[in-house]
Amino acid sequence: MRGSFQSNDVDETLRLVSRILAPHEMTLRSARPMATRLSCLDLGDAQIVDLSYGTDVRIDPARIDDSYLVHIALSGGSSMWDDAQSCIVRPGSIHVTSPGARLKVDMTHHCRHLTVRLSRHVFDDYLSRQLNLSVDRSPKFDASGIDGGLLPEAWRRLVTHVADQAETLPGLFANGRLQRHYATMMIEMLLSHHPNSYSDLLAVQGNETAPWHVQRARAFIHDDFDENLSVTGIAARVGVSVRSLQTGFNRFLGMSPVDYIRRYRLERLHEALNGADPAERVTDLMLNCGIVDFGRYAQHYRRRYGCSPSDTLRSARRI
């Protein structure tokens, strides 16, 4: 359930951290010898990892498909590049790596990180219960992270409390229901307070009772977002009036059908840009997402992600 490790061997450290967190490559960036200290607490669907290397290292990216990694710094700081966005993780900040992201990290010998690995399926299960909607894609967290505010400190207190209690009362924390309880607390804290692709839905009171016509319209949008969609056409397919569809979206999703289509296409475009082949063009990727008004969507993209689509594509190629 809980294990502690120390090592001065680079290869042994790489194998251990790859197994516990995610497969990756590691490069030493200073002459200082490695002095790894690692403590891991296994809570079933969640693992808490306290890690320091004692030297400057670069973690080169691996694709993480089945888990979320939640990073905070207990001391020191590190630079992270996630989905072509960069941030600094230091005490008082928090960063979430979503499934499918490619993560690169520079850590100095001062750094001590507390990382929580949460299984992807528990997020999907939780959202399905909370929203009473079919979750067709896992939530994606803002890759720029959060620096300051209440969430980083609240997260640190929760995670260190769980780790301390598990060390003091290991028999109690062997209970699967208690483990799931704490995993659920962590998920609720992140979904409620860290910007993510479901933030708008979670913020709307009553969305768990979204009527059938709203759910069905969403399904049509998700299936055919690359086609020429119109509110009139979607309403006809669902079998309700345009007014009923607009009222349902505004009441239960907090946005109009047009805004929902735009947001969904932007999310798909952002994913496509980050996973694009070097030879692909922005305009082709936009067309694949049903976008024909390149200039207007480029403006929406910049407002949402803080850079242009071409900036994201160039950054993704450099990683």
N, C-alpha and C positions, 0 to 999 in steps of 0.2 A: 504493500500500500504506500509506503514511504521509503525512499532510499536517498542516501547521500554518497557523493563520489568526489574524489580529488585525484587529479592527474597532472603530470608534467609532460605527457606524451601527446603530440599533436594528432597522430593517427587515431589513438584510442579516444581522444576527446571528440574528434570528428565523427567517429562511428557512434558514440554514445548520444551526442546531441542530435545527429541525423535520425536515430531511432526514436528518440523521445519527442522531438518537435517536428522536424521535416528534413528530408534528404537535401543536402546542399554541398557546396565546395567552400573551403576555408583557406585563407591566405594570411600568414603572419605579416604584419606591417611595421614591426620594430625588432630590434635585437634583444629586447627584454624576453627572458624565458617564459614559457607558458606555465601558468599555475592555476589550472581550472578548478573551480569549486562549484558543485552542482547539487541541488537538493530537489527531489521530485516527489510530489504527492499525487497519487492516482485516486480519483473520485469517480471512476466509471466513465461517464461522458465528459468529464473535465479532468485535466491534469494541470497542476500548478508547479512551475519550474522556476527555481531561484538560481541564477547563473551568473558567474563572472569568469573571465579568462585570465586575468592578471597580466595581460599584454594587449597590444593593439592588433586587432584582427579585422579582416573583411570577410563577410559572409556573402557568397555569390548566390544568385537566385535559383530557387527551385519552385516549380509550380505546386501549390498546395490546393488540393481539390476536395478533401473530405473534412476540413476543419477550419475554424477561425483561430487566429493567434492574437491575443490581446497583450500589448506590451506597455509596461511602465518601467521607469528607472527608480531604483532605490538610492542610487548614488551615481555620480558621473552623468554622462550623456552620450548619445549615439546618433548618427545620421542614418536615415532610412529612405530608400526609394521604393515606392510601392505604386504599381500601375502608372509609372512615369511621373508620379508626384513625389516630392521630397518633403521631409519634415525632420525635426529634431526631437528625439525622445529624451526627456530629462525629468527629474523630480518635479511634479506638478503638471505633467502632460500625460496623454494616453493615446495610443495608436492601435487600430484594429486592422489586421490583415485578413481580407475576405478570401474565401475559396476561389481558386483560379488566378489569384494575383501572383506576380513575380516579384519577390522581395529581395532587396540587396541592403546589407547593413554594414556600417563601419562602427566598430566599438573600440574605445580606448581602454587602457589598462585600469582606468579609474571606474569603469562602468560595472554596475551590478544591476542586472535586469530581473524583473519578476514577470514572467510570461505565463499566461493561461491559455491552454489549448482546449477549445470547446468543439464538440462534434457538430458537423453540419446538420445532421438529421434532427438534432434536438431543437435547433432554431426553426426548421421547417415544421416540426410537430407543434411547437409552441405557437407559431403564427397561425397555423391551421385552426387550433383550438380558440385562440383569441379573436381571430377575424371571422371565423366560420366561413372561410373562403378557401377555394382550392389554391394552394401556393404553387405556382408554376415555375418559380425561380427563387433561389435562396436570397435572403437580404444581402445587400452590398453596402458596406460602410464607407463613409467619406475617407478617402485615402490620405487626406491632409492632416488627419488627427485632430486632437483638441489640446490646446496649450492654455492652462489656467482654468478657473471656474471650479465648480463643485464636484463634477464627475471624477476627475483623476484622484482626488483625495478620498472620496467615498469608495471608489474602486479599491484603492490601496488598503483602506481600513477593512473592507469586507474580505479581501483575499488573504491578508495577513491574519485576520481573525480566524478564518477557516483553517489556515495552515497551523496556527498555534493550537487551536482546539484539537485538531487531528493528531498533533504530536503529543498533547497532554492526555487525550482520551482516545487512543487508537481503536479500542474495541467498539466504542460508540459510533465512530465514523466508518466502520465496516458495514453498517446498515445501508442497503441500497436505496431505501426510500429517503433517508437523510441526505445521501449523496445527490440524489435527483433534486431534492429540495434546494440545496445550495446551488446546483447548476442552474435551476430555474430562476433563482434570485439574480444570478449573474446575467443571464439572458435578458430578464426584464429590465435590469438597470441599463444595459447597453442599448436595447431597442428603444427605451423610453427617453434616453438622454444623449445618445450619440447619433448624429445625423446619419441616416441610412435610407435605402430605397423604399422602405415601408413607413418612413416617418410621417408622411402625409396621412396615410390610412390610420395609423395608430393614434394620431392626434385628433381624429374626428370621433366625437362621441356617438355611439350607436352604430359604428360601422360593422359590429359583429352581427347585426341583424339586417345587413344589406339585402334588399329584395332580389328575387330571382332574375328580374330583367336587367338589373345592374350587373349581377354576376355573369349573366350570359353575354352581355355586351362587352364586358372586360375580356371574356374568353375569346370573342370574335376579334377584338383588337390585338390580343396577344398572338393569335394564330395568323392573322392577316395584316400585321403592321407594315409589311413590305408592299402591300397593295395600295390602290387608290381608295382610301377610306373617306366616307362622309358621314356626318351625323344622321342625315336623312336615310342613307343606305343601311346604317347599323340599326336604326330604329325599326325599319321595315323588316330586317332579318329577325330581330327580336320579337316583333309583333306588338310594339307599343308606339304611341305618338312621339314625335320629336320632343314635345314639351315634357312628357312624362320621363323620357330618357334624360333630358337635361336636368329636370328637377331631382331625379334619383341620384345622378352623379354629384350634383352640388350638395345635396343633403347628406349622402352617405360616404362620399369620397372627398368632399371639400373642394372640388374643382369641376369644371365643365368637361364634357366628353372631348372637346377639341384640345383642352389643356392636357387631359390624360393621354391622348394619342401622342401629342408632342413630347411629353415627358417620357413615355415608353420608348419612342423612337430615339430620343437622345440617349437613353440608357443603352439601347442596343448598339447605337453608333459608337458610344464610348468603349464598350466591350470589343467591338469589331476593330477599332483603331488600335487598341492595346494588343490585340492578338493578330494584327495584320502581317502578311508577308512583306518583305522589303520592296517588292515591285508594285504593290497595290497603291492605288491613288485614292485620295480623299473623296473625290466626286463619285467614283465607282462604289465605295463603301456607303456613301450617302444614298445612292440609288438603290442599293441592296436593302436599305432600311426604309424604303418608301419615301425618301426625301427628294423632292425635285426643286424646291426653293432654297438653293444652296446658301445664298447670302443671308436670308432671314434665319435659317437654322444655325448658321455659323454664329450669329449674334446670340441666339438662345443658348447655344453650346458654351460660348464664352461666359455668359452670365451664370450658368450652372457650374461650370468646371474651372473657371478662372483662366482659361487659355483657349486658343483656337483649335479646331480639329487638326489642322496641319501641325501645330505644336505638339499635340499628343502623339501623332503618328511619328514625328521625328524623334521624340523622347523614347518611345517604345522601341524604335530601331537601335538606339544607342545602348539599351540594357543588354 
